[in-house]
């Protein structure tokens, strides 16, 4: 094809794929090294088109069926978030006040998409040094929020609209979302170890029970 043929010539047919291409290109570019161009095809147009195709392929998978893929992939992580938050809300002994995870960009993106759920999905690649916070707050005594708990999630300085939560720009509680909503709507689907396959069908059930067209033959 007009895109794969020149990339085969530059990178070697069978020695690259769309999943690793963006890492190859960005690592070279961000470290001041040259992108392979010995065959004479590489120019800015080919570079930009290849990156765009890599991002499209990845984000299409992320957005499919209301973010089902990232929700499944992040199920175990968000299960742990929910269990620890539940322990904190109920003041159970031993809950963790601070938890730090380190991850690649291809974990940051599905983590954010899993939190967004029905509210949307990312459409820009996570840049270097990206961060995501999941914060739990307790309402101040003597206020309308007394005795209540709230979540806030921040991605690179921007408040996320968590799945099931109102738009932070118009919500009476601003960037905070009621913990009951987050625990049930945002995190409620998550299962330990990512859930299990359902009755031998081969379709994972750790996400919302929708008609996802899952074919057991395609599920290893």
ZAMAR-680937 format. One record per residue (C-alpha): residue in three letters; x, y, z. Coordinates in pm, 1 decimal. Example, Ala and Ser with C-alpha at 12.3 -4.5 7.8 and 13.67 -1.06 7.14 Angstrom:
<pts>
('ALA', (1230.0, -450.0, 780.0));
('SER', (1367.0, -106.0, 714.0));
</pts>
This chain:
<pts>
('UNK', (0.0, 0.0, 0.0));
('UNK', (112.3, 365.0, -31.6));
('UNK', (197.4, 367.6, 339.9));
('UNK', (327.1, 20.1, 418.2));
('UNK', (542.4, -25.4, 106.2));
('UNK', (782.2, 264.2, 177.5));
('UNK', (792.9, 166.9, 546.8));
('UNK', (884.2, -189.1, 446.4));
('UNK', (1162.3, -46.3, 231.5));
('UNK', (1298.0, 170.0, 514.2));
('UNK', (1250.1, -63.3, 811.1));
('UNK', (1253.9, -408.0, 650.9));
('UNK', (943.4, -609.8, 571.9));
('UNK', (844.4, -821.1, 870.4));
('UNK', (1069.6, -623.7, 1107.6));
('UNK', (813.2, -367.5, 1221.6));
('UNK', (444.6, -341.7, 1313.4));
('UNK', (199.2, -65.4, 1395.1));
('UNK', (216.0, -144.4, 1765.1));
('UNK', (588.9, -70.8, 1794.3));
('UNK', (634.0, 184.1, 1515.8));
('UNK', (538.2, 487.7, 1722.3));
('UNK', (789.7, 390.5, 1993.3));
('UNK', (1061.4, 352.3, 1732.6));
('UNK', (991.2, 688.1, 1571.5));
('UNK', (938.6, 884.2, 1891.9));
('UNK', (1242.8, 737.2, 2065.6));
('UNK', (1459.1, 836.2, 1771.5));
('UNK', (1307.7, 1183.8, 1742.6));
('UNK', (1311.4, 1265.3, 2114.8));
('UNK', (1674.2, 1158.9, 2157.7));
('UNK', (1801.2, 1350.8, 1858.1));
('UNK', (1864.7, 1040.9, 1647.7));
('UNK', (1770.3, 995.0, 1284.5));
('UNK', (1464.7, 795.4, 1182.2));
('UNK', (1569.8, 521.9, 933.2));
('UNK', (1585.0, 674.2, 586.1));
('UNK', (1841.5, 473.1, 391.6));
('UNK', (1595.1, 373.5, 117.1));
('UNK', (1513.4, 734.2, 38.0));
('UNK', (1141.6, 722.9, 116.2));
('UNK', (1140.9, 878.7, 461.4));
('UNK', (1025.7, 1238.9, 471.9));
('UNK', (803.0, 1444.1, 699.8));
('UNK', (487.6, 1338.2, 519.1));
('UNK', (562.6, 964.9, 555.7));
('UNK', (667.3, 1014.8, 916.5));
('UNK', (348.1, 1204.0, 1005.9));
('UNK', (124.5, 957.2, 819.8));
('UNK', (285.4, 658.8, 992.2));
('UNK', (244.3, 815.2, 1337.1));
('UNK', (-117.1, 906.4, 1261.6));
('UNK', (-193.6, 549.5, 1149.4));
('UNK', (-29.2, 405.6, 1462.1));
('UNK', (-234.0, 632.8, 1686.2));
('UNK', (-555.8, 560.2, 1495.7));
('UNK', (-506.0, 183.9, 1529.2));
('UNK', (-442.9, 211.4, 1902.5));
('UNK', (-719.9, 458.9, 1985.3));
('UNK', (-977.8, 269.1, 1780.9));
('UNK', (-914.5, -30.1, 2005.2));
('UNK', (-938.8, 189.9, 2314.7));
('UNK', (-1274.1, 342.4, 2213.1));
('UNK', (-1442.2, 25.0, 2086.3));
('UNK', (-1772.0, -58.7, 2254.9));
('UNK', (-1765.0, 213.6, 2521.6));
('UNK', (-1398.5, 162.3, 2614.5));
('UNK', (-1441.0, -208.1, 2680.6));
('UNK', (-1079.7, -304.4, 2609.5));
('UNK', (-916.9, -56.1, 2853.6));
('UNK', (-1181.1, -134.6, 3116.0));
('UNK', (-1089.7, -500.3, 3099.3));
('UNK', (-716.5, -428.5, 3097.0));
('UNK', (-738.5, -199.5, 3400.4));
('UNK', (-996.2, -406.1, 3588.9));
('UNK', (-754.2, -547.6, 3846.4));
('UNK', (-586.2, -210.8, 3908.9));
('UNK', (-916.9, -30.0, 3956.0));
('UNK', (-1043.7, -314.2, 4172.7));
('UNK', (-754.3, -243.3, 4408.6));
('UNK', (-833.9, 129.3, 4398.4));
('UNK', (-1196.5, 57.1, 4489.0));
('UNK', (-1113.7, -185.5, 4770.6));
('UNK', (-865.8, 55.5, 4928.3));
('UNK', (-1107.9, 347.9, 4894.3));
('UNK', (-1384.6, 142.8, 5052.2));
('UNK', (-1154.5, 64.3, 5345.2));
('UNK', (-1071.3, 433.8, 5383.4));
('UNK', (-1437.4, 541.6, 5372.0));
('UNK', (-1526.6, 283.1, 5635.6));
('UNK', (-1215.6, 371.8, 5837.6));
('UNK', (-1093.4, 14.2, 5829.3));
('UNK', (-754.2, -42.0, 5982.8));
('UNK', (-467.6, -82.4, 5741.5));
('UNK', (-595.3, 110.4, 5439.0));
('UNK', (-328.5, 286.4, 5236.3));
('UNK', (-331.3, 666.7, 5244.8));
('UNK', (-103.4, 693.6, 4942.1));
('UNK', (-42.7, 449.5, 4658.0));
('UNK', (199.6, 514.5, 4372.4));
('UNK', (202.3, 322.3, 4043.7));
('UNK', (460.3, 364.5, 3768.7));
('UNK', (355.3, 277.5, 3415.1));
('UNK', (424.2, 313.4, 3044.4));
('UNK', (221.0, 539.5, 2816.6));
('UNK', (32.9, 233.7, 2694.2));
('UNK', (-88.8, 177.8, 3050.5));
('UNK', (-163.6, 542.9, 3126.0));
('UNK', (-394.1, 569.1, 2823.2));
('UNK', (-617.2, 268.5, 2905.4));
('UNK', (-619.8, 366.8, 3273.8));
('UNK', (-762.1, 708.1, 3184.5));
('UNK', (-1003.9, 555.8, 2932.1));
('UNK', (-1127.4, 305.5, 3191.0));
('UNK', (-1202.3, 593.5, 3428.7));
('UNK', (-1378.7, 792.3, 3156.3));
('UNK', (-1597.4, 501.4, 3043.5));
('UNK', (-1912.0, 631.9, 2874.7));
('UNK', (-1800.8, 995.4, 2904.1));
('UNK', (-1543.7, 958.4, 2625.8));
('UNK', (-1191.6, 841.9, 2548.4));
('UNK', (-849.5, 990.7, 2492.9));
('UNK', (-757.6, 1094.1, 2140.5));
('UNK', (-403.5, 1221.4, 2204.3));
('UNK', (-105.7, 1007.4, 2297.8));
('UNK', (8.5, 1034.6, 2659.4));
('UNK', (323.9, 1250.5, 2659.5));
('UNK', (637.4, 1181.6, 2859.5));
('UNK', (602.3, 1240.1, 3236.5));
('UNK', (222.5, 1207.5, 3223.4));
('UNK', (45.5, 1153.0, 3552.5));
('UNK', (-300.4, 1055.6, 3672.7));
('UNK', (-430.2, 1108.4, 4025.0));
('UNK', (-727.7, 946.1, 4194.2));
('UNK', (-802.5, 1144.1, 4508.8));
('UNK', (-1049.0, 1075.2, 4791.3));
('UNK', (-1188.1, 1364.6, 4998.1));
('UNK', (-1406.4, 1382.9, 5306.3));
('UNK', (-1660.0, 1666.4, 5335.1));
('UNK', (-1578.8, 1930.4, 5594.3));
('UNK', (-1779.8, 1935.6, 5914.1));
('UNK', (-2043.4, 2209.2, 5921.7));
('UNK', (-2087.2, 2212.4, 5542.4));
('UNK', (-2335.6, 2049.4, 5304.6));
('UNK', (-2074.3, 1782.3, 5243.3));
('UNK', (-2035.9, 1685.8, 5607.9));
('UNK', (-2009.2, 1308.2, 5643.5));
('UNK', (-1986.6, 1257.5, 5266.8));
('UNK', (-1692.9, 1142.7, 5056.8));
('UNK', (-1588.6, 1259.8, 4712.4));
('UNK', (-1343.2, 1161.0, 4440.2));
('UNK', (-1141.0, 1379.1, 4209.1));
('UNK', (-922.5, 1255.9, 3924.2));
('UNK', (-663.3, 1470.5, 3748.3));
('UNK', (-479.5, 1388.0, 3426.6));
('UNK', (-185.9, 1617.0, 3347.0));
('UNK', (-351.5, 1908.2, 3527.9));
('UNK', (-699.6, 1857.5, 3379.1));
('UNK', (-997.6, 1730.8, 3579.4));
('UNK', (-1145.4, 1411.6, 3435.6));
('UNK', (-1519.7, 1357.0, 3409.0));
('UNK', (-1535.3, 1011.3, 3561.0));
('UNK', (-1785.8, 762.1, 3422.1));
('UNK', (-2127.0, 824.6, 3578.6));
('UNK', (-2028.6, 1165.9, 3715.7));
('UNK', (-2158.4, 1508.1, 3606.7));
('UNK', (-1947.4, 1747.6, 3403.2));
('UNK', (-1703.4, 1918.4, 3645.0));
('UNK', (-1758.1, 2246.7, 3461.3));
('UNK', (-2128.1, 2257.7, 3556.2));
('UNK', (-2151.1, 2033.5, 3862.4));
('UNK', (-2243.6, 2201.4, 4196.3));
('UNK', (-1947.5, 2018.3, 4351.1));
('UNK', (-1709.6, 2122.9, 4073.6));
('UNK', (-1423.7, 1881.7, 4021.4));
('UNK', (-1548.3, 1651.7, 4299.1));
('UNK', (-1783.0, 1360.6, 4234.6));
('UNK', (-1985.4, 1182.8, 4500.8));
('UNK', (-1798.2, 872.5, 4616.2));
('UNK', (-2112.2, 658.0, 4600.8));
('UNK', (-2140.9, 731.3, 4228.6));
('UNK', (-1772.8, 666.0, 4160.7));
('UNK', (-1767.9, 342.1, 4359.0));
('UNK', (-2067.9, 207.7, 4169.5));
('UNK', (-2051.3, 366.0, 3822.2));
('UNK', (-1679.5, 427.0, 3764.1));
('UNK', (-1519.6, 148.0, 3964.7));
('UNK', (-1809.9, -88.6, 4024.7));
('UNK', (-1739.4, -310.3, 3722.8));
('UNK', (-1380.1, -387.0, 3824.2));
('UNK', (-1293.4, -738.8, 3937.5));
('UNK', (-983.8, -891.0, 4089.2));
('UNK', (-748.3, -1040.1, 3829.6));
('UNK', (-954.7, -881.0, 3552.0));
('UNK', (-1266.2, -1093.6, 3596.7));
('UNK', (-1334.4, -1433.9, 3448.6));
('UNK', (-1474.8, -1587.5, 3132.4));
('UNK', (-1844.6, -1654.3, 3135.5));
('UNK', (-1975.2, -2012.9, 3124.9));
('UNK', (-1722.6, -2127.9, 2869.4));
('UNK', (-1824.5, -1869.8, 2608.2));
('UNK', (-1474.4, -1726.1, 2596.8));
('UNK', (-1602.6, -1368.5, 2639.5));
('UNK', (-1471.5, -1175.0, 2934.2));
('UNK', (-1744.5, -1038.2, 3160.1));
('UNK', (-1554.4, -784.0, 3368.9));
('UNK', (-1721.4, -501.4, 3176.8));
('UNK', (-2076.8, -385.8, 3123.4));
('UNK', (-2299.6, -670.2, 2995.2));
('UNK', (-2361.3, -539.1, 2645.5));
('UNK', (-2376.9, -720.0, 2314.1));
('UNK', (-2009.9, -683.8, 2226.3));
('UNK', (-2004.7, -931.7, 1940.3));
('UNK', (-1733.8, -1128.9, 2115.4));
('UNK', (-1651.8, -1445.7, 1926.0));
('UNK', (-1510.7, -1724.3, 2147.3));
('UNK', (-1302.9, -1845.4, 1855.3));
('UNK', (-1108.7, -1519.0, 1865.2));
('UNK', (-1046.9, -1520.9, 2240.3));
('UNK', (-734.7, -1703.4, 2355.7));
</pts>
